Amino acid sequence: MWIVPESLKDIEKAGDDSIVLELIDSFQDDTASRLQRLHEAVARFDADRVKAEAHSVRGAARQMGAEGLAELCRAVEAGAPQRNWPELEDQVNRAEVHFAEVRIAMSEYVSGKRRGR
């Protein structure tokens, strides 16, 4: 699931909700694109690209409080050199499902902020 990280709460407390909403929107768009590229890299058996994309998603997910997604991507990144393609595909699929859950939670949070809650 997703919990608003302290760093975003601090930005909100400083009085700039719009930055937080932009960060969430950017994270969602970037992560969706990176997960697509991750699937493509697995399909092409490109271990270097798998590792690079998983690393990028992992870092962004940690910064945005999506720890479960970050852990799944850590496993993909660590597993890329072994080139166990069926396992990597399964892990990427699990990461995508987890991202969908995070995205829903983030979207609900954003909707609440825009309604003024």
Backbone as ProteinMPNN parsed JSONL, in Angstrom:
{"seq_chain_A": "MWIVPESLKDIEKAGDDSIVLELIDSFQDDTASRLQRLHEAVARFDADRVKAEAHSVRGAARQMGAEGLAELCRAVEAGAPQRNWPELEDQVNRAEVHFAEVRIAMSEYVSGKRRGR", "coords_chain_A": {"N_chain_A": [[0.846, -1.18, 0.0], [0.29, 2.379, 0.235], [1.732, 5.042, 1.995], [1.753, 8.403, 2.914], [4.859, 9.884, 2.724], [7.08, 11.314, 5.213], [8.649, 13.385, 4.159], [7.043, 14.479, 2.122], [4.887, 15.28, 3.65], [6.121, 17.285, 5.112], [6.582, 19.209, 3.14], [3.944, 19.857, 2.536], [3.183, 20.953, 5.017], [4.662, 23.224, 4.923], [3.121, 24.702, 3.363], [2.639, 24.311, 0.62], [0.822, 22.604, -1.162], [0.493, 22.142, -3.883], [2.954, 21.468, -4.995], [3.405, 18.938, -3.907], [1.283, 17.529, -5.074], [2.049, 17.698, -7.752], [4.458, 16.252, -7.649], [3.497, 13.701, -7.024], [1.926, 13.191, -9.294], [3.891, 13.251, -11.29], [5.523, 11.099, -10.434], [3.701, 8.971, -10.778], [3.285, 8.991, -13.595], [5.928, 8.679, -14.588], [6.703, 6.241, -13.42], [4.863, 4.428, -14.509], [5.685, 4.484, -17.199], [8.319, 3.556, -16.92], [7.903, 0.977, -15.888], [6.695, -0.202, -18.084], [8.85, -0.127, -19.874], [10.491, -1.814, -18.466], [9.146, -4.281, -18.669], [9.45, -4.605, -21.436], [12.234, -4.816, -21.61], [12.694, -7.215, -20.247], [11.378, -8.939, -21.991], [13.076, -8.748, -24.161], [15.297, -9.928, -23.163], [17.249, -8.356, -21.92], [19.383, -7.833, -19.669], [20.921, -5.743, -18.556], [19.358, -3.437, -19.04], [17.054, -4.145, -17.668], [18.025, -4.171, -15.049], [18.773, -1.453, -14.777], [16.318, -0.022, -15.171], [14.751, -1.122, -13.109], [16.223, -0.258, -10.939], [15.882, 2.536, -11.118], [13.081, 2.79, -10.732], [12.901, 1.713, -8.19], [14.33, 3.607, -6.591], [12.791, 5.972, -6.948], [10.344, 5.081, -5.964], [10.946, 4.598, -3.264], [11.482, 7.225, -2.395], [8.967, 8.301, -2.648], [7.442, 6.968, -0.837], [6.482, 4.445, -1.4], [7.098, 1.731, -0.372], [6.736, -1.079, -0.616], [6.645, -1.461, -3.402], [9.199, -0.542, -3.993], [10.74, -2.548, -2.766], [10.03, -4.799, -4.294], [11.112, -4.024, -6.735], [13.782, -3.895, -6.013], [14.331, -6.587, -5.743], [14.016, -7.4, -8.409], [16.058, -5.922, -9.607], [18.306, -7.051, -8.286], [18.083, -9.656, -9.187], [18.465, -9.542, -11.905], [21.144, -9.994, -13.014], [21.309, -12.811, -12.878], [19.653, -13.689, -14.818], [17.231, -15.148, -14.892], [14.694, -15.435, -16.588], [11.843, -16.145, -16.588], [11.285, -15.881, -13.821], [11.99, -13.198, -13.405], [10.101, -11.948, -15.028], [7.768, -12.627, -13.647], [8.25, -11.263, -11.242], [8.295, -8.618, -12.158], [5.684, -8.41, -13.055], [4.367, -8.636, -10.582], [5.312, -6.303, -9.406], [4.074, -4.441, -11.029], [1.363, -4.877, -10.422], [1.412, -4.129, -7.741], [2.134, -1.445, -8.056], [-0.187, -0.515, -9.298], [-1.965, -0.628, -7.157], [-0.757, 1.223, -5.437], [-1.0, 3.464, -7.013], [-3.78, 3.848, -7.051], [-4.228, 4.471, -4.345], [-2.708, 6.817, -4.15], [-4.067, 8.421, -5.989], [-6.542, 8.666, -4.752], [-5.748, 10.128, -2.521], [-4.844, 12.498, -3.766], [-7.259, 13.352, -4.935], [-8.726, 13.879, -2.62], [-7.22, 16.004, -1.574], [-7.622, 17.929, -3.54], [-10.289, 18.37, -3.232], [-10.239, 19.687, -0.947], [-9.88, 18.514, 1.564]], "CA_chain_A": [[0.0, 0.0, 0.0], [1.031, 3.637, 0.182], [1.589, 5.992, 3.096], [2.416, 9.659, 2.577], [6.116, 9.963, 3.472], [7.305, 12.531, 6.002], [9.181, 14.452, 3.316], [5.911, 15.14, 1.46], [4.123, 15.96, 4.7], [6.849, 18.517, 5.441], [6.305, 20.173, 2.068], [2.567, 20.296, 2.762], [3.161, 21.821, 6.195], [5.24, 24.507, 4.513], [2.048, 25.435, 2.7], [2.607, 24.195, -0.832], [0.217, 21.342, -1.598], [0.59, 21.955, -5.335], [4.212, 20.76, -5.291], [3.185, 17.536, -3.57], [0.418, 16.952, -6.108], [2.871, 17.569, -8.957], [5.389, 15.143, -7.426], [2.727, 12.455, -7.126], [1.56, 13.027, -10.702], [5.12, 12.919, -12.014], [5.891, 9.741, -10.044], [2.793, 8.026, -11.413], [3.559, 8.939, -15.033], [7.261, 8.136, -14.819], [6.744, 4.834, -13.025], [4.118, 3.669, -15.518], [6.564, 4.369, -18.37], [9.467, 2.714, -16.58], [7.451, -0.415, -15.783], [6.515, -0.67, -19.465], [10.197, -0.388, -20.398], [10.989, -2.984, -17.742], [8.55, -5.436, -19.353], [10.092, -4.731, -22.75], [13.608, -5.282, -21.403], [12.616, -8.646, -19.925], [11.005, -9.636, -23.231], [14.264, -8.738, -25.035], [16.393, -10.558, -22.42], [18.256, -7.301, -21.748], [19.615, -7.775, -18.223], [21.412, -4.418, -18.161], [18.232, -2.501, -19.044], [16.199, -4.579, -16.558], [18.643, -3.682, -13.818], [18.718, 0.019, -14.754], [14.933, 0.437, -14.985], [14.326, -1.511, -11.768], [16.921, 0.644, -10.015], [15.214, 3.845, -11.175], [11.768, 2.69, -10.086], [13.148, 1.488, -6.754], [14.693, 4.867, -5.959], [11.637, 6.874, -6.946], [9.325, 4.516, -5.071], [11.376, 4.868, -1.879], [11.301, 8.652, -2.127], [7.536, 8.63, -2.62], [6.774, 6.218, 0.214], [5.938, 3.187, -1.916], [8.139, 0.798, 0.053], [6.505, -2.409, -1.183], [7.078, -1.395, -4.797], [10.66, -0.432, -3.965], [11.293, -3.866, -2.444], [9.862, -5.664, -5.466], [12.091, -3.597, -7.739], [15.098, -4.297, -5.514], [14.465, -8.001, -6.092], [14.224, -7.464, -9.86], [17.413, -5.415, -9.851], [19.27, -8.042, -7.804], [17.954, -10.884, -9.963], [18.772, -9.356, -13.334], [22.368, -10.662, -13.473], [21.121, -14.26, -12.972], [18.929, -13.896, -16.084], [16.137, -16.112, -14.776], [13.675, -14.613, -17.242], [10.483, -16.372, -16.074], [11.193, -15.296, -12.477], [12.006, -11.74, -13.551], [8.792, -11.541, -15.567], [6.823, -12.735, -12.538], [8.515, -10.165, -10.308], [7.861, -7.368, -12.793], [4.218, -8.436, -13.006], [3.971, -8.318, -9.205], [5.591, -4.877, -9.211], [3.033, -3.694, -11.741], [0.139, -4.986, -9.612], [1.606, -3.29, -6.55], [2.069, -0.059, -8.508], [-1.598, -0.186, -9.519], [-2.536, -0.37, -5.83], [-0.184, 2.496, -4.98], [-1.593, 4.527, -7.851], [-5.14, 4.077, -6.558], [-4.118, 5.179, -3.06], [-2.24, 8.171, -4.436], [-5.148, 9.149, -6.674], [-7.53, 9.01, -3.72], [-5.142, 11.197, -1.732], [-4.869, 13.704, -4.597], [-8.658, 13.777, -5.035], [-9.074, 14.464, -1.339], [-6.56, 17.307, -1.466], [-8.262, 18.863, -4.483], [-11.612, 18.701, -2.678], [-10.01, 20.524, 0.217], [-9.882, 17.786, 2.823]], "C_chain_A": [[0.886, 1.237, 0.0], [0.687, 4.501, 1.385], [2.36, 7.24, 2.706], [3.704, 9.762, 3.398], [6.268, 11.314, 4.183], [7.809, 13.686, 5.145], [8.066, 15.204, 2.586], [5.038, 15.869, 2.47], [4.787, 17.28, 5.08], [6.609, 19.597, 4.396], [4.893, 20.73, 2.23], [2.484, 21.281, 3.929], [3.733, 23.197, 5.882], [4.246, 25.315, 3.688], [1.988, 25.306, 1.199], [2.132, 22.818, -1.278], [0.429, 21.087, -3.083], [1.868, 21.224, -5.718], [4.042, 19.268, -5.018], [2.33, 16.859, -4.634], [1.18, 16.76, -7.413], [3.855, 16.403, -8.828], [4.685, 13.8, -7.572], [2.382, 12.171, -8.585], [2.777, 12.602, -11.528], [5.569, 11.487, -11.704], [5.011, 8.717, -10.755], [3.101, 7.876, -12.903], [4.893, 8.268, -15.323], [7.318, 6.639, -14.508], [5.989, 3.964, -14.021], [4.99, 3.446, -16.76], [7.727, 3.433, -18.094], [9.07, 1.243, -16.444], [7.202, -1.008, -17.167], [7.872, -1.007, -20.082], [10.819, -1.611, -19.724], [10.435, -4.268, -18.365], [9.237, -5.678, -20.7], [11.51, -5.272, -22.625], [13.635, -6.77, -21.06], [12.299, -9.434, -21.197], [12.183, -9.727, -24.206], [15.468, -9.422, -24.389], [17.573, -9.602, -22.233], [18.474, -7.058, -20.254], [20.095, -6.4, -17.77], [20.271, -3.402, -18.071], [17.265, -2.857, -17.915], [16.743, -4.003, -15.257], [18.519, -2.162, -13.696], [17.3, 0.536, -14.49], [14.437, 0.092, -13.583], [14.967, -0.603, -10.72], [16.239, 2.015, -9.968], [13.86, 3.825, -10.474], [11.942, 2.524, -8.582], [13.449, 2.806, -6.041], [13.526, 5.826, -5.863], [10.567, 6.39, -5.974], [9.685, 4.768, -3.608], [11.127, 6.326, -1.515], [9.829, 9.014, -1.953], [6.762, 7.8, -1.609], [6.148, 4.909, -0.22], [6.953, 2.072, -1.643], [7.961, -0.606, -0.527], [6.956, -2.487, -2.634], [8.599, -1.328, -4.867], [11.301, -1.79, -3.689], [11.158, -4.836, -3.615], [10.889, -5.313, -6.537], [13.522, -3.906, -7.306], [15.362, -5.753, -5.889], [14.703, -8.175, -7.596], [15.647, -7.028, -10.19], [18.467, -6.448, -9.45], [19.246, -9.31, -8.65], [18.347, -10.76, -11.416], [20.056, -10.072, -13.774], [22.24, -12.19, -13.603], [20.342, -14.649, -14.229], [17.899, -15.022, -16.032], [14.889, -15.395, -15.297], [12.252, -14.898, -16.77], [10.289, -15.755, -14.678], [11.17, -13.77, -12.546], [10.661, -11.236, -14.069], [7.729, -11.591, -14.473], [7.009, -11.576, -11.553], [8.061, -8.819, -10.875], [6.335, -7.297, -12.796], [3.707, -8.092, -11.606], [4.21, -6.843, -8.901], [4.51, -4.026, -9.865], [1.708, -3.725, -10.978], [0.258, -4.094, -8.377], [1.542, -1.814, -6.928], [0.624, 0.366, -8.75], [-2.284, 0.129, -8.19], [-2.043, 0.965, -5.272], [-0.834, 3.654, -5.729], [-3.009, 4.856, -7.397], [-5.093, 4.876, -5.264], [-3.665, 6.616, -3.273], [-3.338, 9.01, -5.077], [-6.243, 9.551, -5.692], [-7.022, 10.153, -2.852], [-5.211, 12.522, -2.49], [-6.301, 14.238, -4.711], [-9.12, 14.441, -3.741], [-8.457, 15.844, -1.161], [-7.241, 18.335, -2.366], [-9.656, 19.253, -4.028], [-11.465, 19.54, -1.413], [-10.049, 19.834, 1.553], [-8.571, 17.911, 3.529]], "O_chain_A": [[2.095, 1.142, -0.212], [-0.479, 4.67, 1.743], [3.489, 7.153, 2.223], [3.656, 9.731, 4.628], [5.661, 12.312, 3.795], [7.441, 14.838, 5.376], [8.132, 16.425, 2.444], [4.512, 16.944, 2.185], [4.107, 18.272, 5.34], [6.451, 20.769, 4.736], [4.673, 21.931, 2.08], [1.807, 22.306, 3.846], [3.348, 24.199, 6.484], [4.5, 26.472, 3.356], [1.339, 26.125, 0.547], [2.922, 21.979, -1.712], [0.533, 19.933, -3.501], [1.869, 20.441, -6.667], [4.485, 18.433, -5.807], [2.625, 15.738, -5.049], [0.977, 15.764, -8.107], [4.063, 15.654, -9.783], [5.224, 12.873, -8.177], [2.528, 11.042, -9.054], [2.688, 11.701, -12.362], [5.952, 10.747, -12.61], [5.508, 7.717, -11.273], [3.17, 6.758, -13.414], [4.987, 7.399, -16.19], [7.916, 5.867, -15.258], [6.441, 2.865, -14.341], [5.024, 2.343, -17.306], [8.08, 2.609, -18.938], [9.827, 0.359, -16.846], [7.47, -2.188, -17.395], [8.027, -2.041, -20.732], [11.582, -2.35, -20.346], [11.175, -5.231, -18.565], [9.56, -6.813, -21.051], [11.94, -6.091, -23.437], [14.506, -7.501, -21.532], [12.895, -10.482, -21.444], [12.274, -10.676, -24.985], [16.539, -9.49, -24.992], [18.734, -9.988, -22.369], [17.836, -6.194, -19.652], [19.705, -5.941, -16.697], [20.223, -2.601, -17.137], [16.713, -1.963, -17.272], [16.002, -3.419, -14.467], [18.195, -1.649, -12.625], [17.111, 1.436, -13.672], [13.781, 0.909, -12.938], [14.329, -0.228, -9.736], [16.047, 2.579, -8.891], [13.535, 4.737, -9.713], [11.211, 3.127, -7.796], [12.872, 3.082, -4.99], [13.297, 6.428, -4.814], [9.961, 7.183, -5.254], [8.817, 5.113, -2.805], [10.615, 6.619, -0.434], [9.491, 9.927, -1.199], [5.539, 7.917, -1.53], [5.361, 4.323, 0.523], [7.579, 1.544, -2.562], [8.944, -1.252, -0.89], [7.577, -3.467, -3.046], [9.215, -1.985, -5.707], [12.301, -2.141, -4.315], [12.076, -5.608, -3.892], [11.465, -6.198, -7.169], [14.383, -4.154, -8.15], [16.466, -6.11, -6.298], [15.509, -9.012, -8.002], [16.349, -7.686, -10.959], [19.415, -6.688, -10.196], [20.274, -9.968, -8.813], [18.544, -11.769, -12.093], [20.053, -10.708, -14.828], [22.989, -12.8, -14.365], [20.372, -15.805, -14.651], [17.716, -15.755, -17.004], [14.127, -14.819, -14.521], [11.499, -13.947, -16.565], [9.241, -15.173, -14.397], [10.411, -13.126, -11.822], [10.148, -10.219, -13.601], [6.886, -10.698, -14.382], [6.033, -10.985, -11.09], [7.51, -7.987, -10.155], [5.763, -6.232, -12.564], [2.736, -7.35, -11.458], [3.407, -6.208, -8.218], [4.086, -3.011, -9.312], [1.012, -2.712, -10.898], [-0.686, -3.392, -8.016], [0.958, -1.014, -6.197], [0.254, 1.496, -8.434], [-3.095, 1.052, -8.113], [-2.818, 1.736, -4.705], [-1.17, 4.683, -5.144], [-3.393, 6.025, -7.365], [-5.832, 5.848, -5.103], [-4.189, 7.532, -2.639], [-3.511, 10.18, -4.737], [-6.804, 10.642, -5.789], [-7.786, 11.048, -2.49], [-5.59, 13.547, -1.923], [-6.524, 15.443, -4.597], [-9.826, 15.45, -3.771], [-9.109, 16.755, -0.649], [-7.41, 19.489, -1.974], [-10.157, 20.321, -4.38], [-12.452, 20.041, -0.874], [-10.231, 20.486, 2.581], [-8.398, 17.355, 4.614]]}, "name": "protein", "num_of_chains": 1, "seq": "MWIVPESLKDIEKAGDDSIVLELIDSFQDDTASRLQRLHEAVARFDADRVKAEAHSVRGAARQMGAEGLAELCRAVEAGAPQRNWPELEDQVNRAEVHFAEVRIAMSEYVSGKRRGR"}
